[in-house]
């Protein structure tokens, strides 16, 4: 059996292991084995095939892995919906206490309540939105 077939078998093995373990490094090794199989179809030099496997796999691990880790660790730069309202400043329209009140947030009128039970916010004062609970802004 030619060596390129063994490389394809190795690529399949890495791919199956990738699906079972969800380790992206195995996918990069599978691509390296596929590249070695392609070089094996062109030449019978096993040393060249091993070098192609090592270079392609290492290049993918060195280049792609840090990019993927960075994308997984960093939060998205754009918050939208209710997540985009957290931390914004609003103006109190009607007195806000621990039970109810009204604020103007992002150009719209919202129902609101204070985060602390002991604190009230008077009309005209500025508050910060801590979270959104349904259609009510929790402010402090």
Secondary structure, DSSP 8 states (H G I E B T S, - for coil): --HHHHHHHHHHHHHHHHHHH--HHHHHHHHHHHHHHHHHHH---HHHHHHHHHHHHHHHHHHHHHHHHHHHHS--S---GGGGTTT-EEEEEE-B-SS--EEEETTEEEEEEESSSS--B-TT-EEEEEEEETTEEEE-
